[in-house]
Amino acid sequence: MGESSNVKESLLHAFGTKEVKSAVKKAVAEALTEQISEFSKVSFVERQKVVQRNAFYNTEKLLYGYSALENHLSNEKEYLEMALKHSSGSMIKYQKNKVERPDEEQLLADRKRSYERSLHDYERLKKALESMEDRKGYEIIRMKYLSGEDFTYEDIADILAGTDGFSENLNEKTVRRYKNKLVSEIALLLFGTDAI
């Protein structure tokens, strides 16, 4: 408030148009600087929250798709041939003011890059999972995401109760807590400090 009243006084005391323009420019610059500063603080905090939520959510998606991805990547030749088998007239390449069908070489190059990205992501996830295998609660991750079966948290609690250091009274809430803790740690291994 004090800054804006100083700006008003500067405007009122200005005698020439050059002085008025200078005072207006100064006032606008100060106001914009203050707003940008405030916006940057809020947006950074909000961005961090979104990134953290997305890291956890994306880790769960990767865990759910782990077995399918493993099968999909098991045969590179078959993976690459899919680009040619499924090429249809509907596959087109868009460029500025131009639309064209990609040639076979471009399709294979794009598919190869896709395979390499997928393989890299799979290997990172596999390494993260291997580093967690000895952790209490890993069996929950295995059952929930990697087993191929549709275990509920209640099912997992019933199966693990009294085993692997779990209490006889293991419940759904405790299973979720272990799962969330380990997924968060896996997210940290995959996405770094953005996941915190």
C-alpha positions in Angstrom: 0.0 0.0 0.0 2.8 2.5 0.9 4.4 2.0 -2.6 1.2 2.7 -4.4 0.5 5.9 -2.5 4.1 7.0 -3.3 3.4 6.3 -7.0 0.1 8.4 -6.8 2.0 11.3 -5.2 4.7 11.0 -7.9 2.0 11.2 -10.5 0.2 14.2 -8.9 3.5 16.1 -8.6 4.7 15.4 -12.1 4.6 18.5 -14.2 5.4 17.5 -17.7 4.2 14.7 -19.9 7.6 13.1 -19.9 7.6 13.0 -16.1 4.0 11.5 -16.2 5.0 8.8 -18.7 8.1 8.0 -16.6 6.1 7.8 -13.4 3.4 5.6 -15.0 6.0 3.3 -16.5 7.7 3.1 -13.1 4.3 2.3 -11.4 3.4 -0.3 -13.9 6.8 -2.0 -13.7 6.7 -2.1 -9.9 3.2 -3.5 -9.9 4.1 -6.2 -12.5 7.2 -7.1 -10.7 5.3 -7.5 -7.4 2.6 -9.6 -9.2 5.1 -11.8 -11.0 7.0 -12.4 -7.8 3.8 -13.4 -6.0 2.6 -15.6 -8.9 6.0 -17.3 -9.1 5.9 -18.3 -5.4 2.4 -19.8 -5.6 2.9 -21.5 -9.0 6.2 -23.1 -7.8 4.5 -24.6 -4.7 1.5 -25.7 -6.7 3.7 -27.1 -9.4 5.6 -29.1 -6.8 2.4 -30.5 -5.4 1.2 -31.6 -8.8 4.5 -33.2 -9.7 4.5 -35.1 -6.4 1.0 -36.4 -7.0 1.8 -37.3 -10.5 4.9 -39.1 -9.6 3.0 -41.3 -7.1 0.2 -41.9 -9.6 2.5 -42.5 -12.5 4.5 -45.0 -10.4 1.3 -46.9 -9.7 0.5 -46.9 -13.4 4.0 -48.3 -14.2 3.7 -50.9 -11.5 0.3 -52.1 -12.8 1.7 -52.2 -16.4 5.0 -53.8 -15.4 4.1 -57.4 -16.5 2.5 -56.3 -19.7 5.5 -54.1 -20.5 7.9 -56.9 -19.7 6.0 -59.2 -22.2 5.8 -56.5 -24.8 9.5 -55.8 -24.7 10.6 -59.4 -24.7 10.9 -59.6 -28.4 12.4 -56.5 -30.0 11.9 -57.8 -33.6 8.2 -58.3 -33.0 7.9 -54.9 -31.3 9.4 -53.2 -34.3 7.4 -55.2 -36.9 4.2 -53.9 -35.3 4.9 -50.5 -36.9 4.6 -52.1 -40.3 1.8 -54.5 -39.6 -0.5 -51.8 -38.3 0.4 -49.1 -40.8 -2.7 -47.9 -42.5 -3.9 -45.0 -44.5 -4.9 -43.3 -41.2 -1.3 -43.0 -40.1 -0.1 -39.6 -41.3 2.7 -37.2 -40.4 1.8 -33.5 -39.7 4.1 -30.7 -40.5 3.5 -27.0 -40.9 1.2 -26.5 -43.9 1.8 -30.1 -45.0 0.3 -33.5 -44.3 2.0 -36.7 -45.5 2.2 -40.4 -44.8 5.4 -41.4 -43.1 7.5 -43.9 -45.1 8.5 -47.3 -43.8 11.9 -46.1 -42.7 10.4 -43.3 -40.6 7.9 -45.7 -39.0 10.7 -48.1 -38.1 12.8 -45.3 -36.7 9.9 -44.0 -34.6 9.1 -47.4 -33.4 12.8 -48.1 -32.5 12.9 -44.9 -30.4 9.7 -45.9 -28.7 11.2 -49.4 -28.0 14.3 -47.8 -26.5 12.3 -45.4 -24.3 10.1 -48.3 -23.1 13.1 -50.5 -22.4 14.9 -47.8 -20.5 11.8 -47.1 -18.3 11.3 -50.9 -17.8 14.9 -51.3 -16.7 14.7 -48.4 -14.3 11.5 -49.8 -12.7 13.0 -53.3 -12.5 16.1 -51.9 -10.8 13.9 -50.0 -8.3 11.8 -53.1 -7.6 14.9 -55.2 -7.1 16.2 -52.7 -4.6 12.9 -53.0 -2.6 12.7 -56.8 -2.6 14.2 -57.2 1.0 11.9 -54.5 2.4 9.1 -55.3 4.7 5.9 -54.9 2.7 7.4 -55.7 -0.7 5.1 -58.7 -0.8 2.2 -56.3 -0.8 3.7 -54.6 -3.9 4.2 -57.9 -5.6 0.6 -59.1 -4.9 -1.1 -55.8 -5.7 0.8 -54.9 -8.9 2.9 -57.7 -10.2 1.1 -61.0 -9.6 -1.5 -60.7 -12.4 -4.2 -61.4 -9.9 -6.8 -58.9 -8.6 -6.0 -58.9 -4.9 -7.9 -56.4 -2.7 -6.3 -54.9 0.3 -8.4 -57.1 2.5 -7.3 -60.2 0.6 -3.7 -59.2 1.0 -4.2 -58.5 4.7 -5.8 -62.0 5.2 -3.0 -63.7 3.3 -0.1 -62.0 4.9 -1.4 -61.9 8.5 1.0 -63.6 10.8 3.7 -64.1 8.0 6.8 -62.2 7.1 6.9 -60.3 10.3 3.3 -59.0 10.0 1.0 -59.1 12.9 -1.8 -61.6 13.2 -4.1 -58.6 13.2 -2.9 -57.2 9.9 -5.7 -55.1 8.5 -6.5 -53.3 5.2 -5.4 -49.9 6.6 -1.9 -51.2 7.5 -1.6 -52.9 4.1 -2.4 -49.5 2.4 0.1 -47.7 4.6 2.9 -50.2 3.6 1.9 -50.0 0.0 1.8 -46.2 -0.1 5.2 -46.0 1.7 6.9 -48.3 -0.8 5.3 -46.8 -3.9 6.5 -43.4 -2.7 10.0 -44.8 -2.3 9.9 -46.4 -5.7 8.6 -43.1 -7.1 11.7 -41.4 -5.6 14.0 -43.9 -7.3 12.2 -43.4 -10.6 11.6 -39.6 -10.6 14.2 -38.3 -8.2 13.5 -35.5 -5.7 10.5 -34.3 -7.8 8.6 -37.2 -6.2 9.1 -35.7 -2.7 
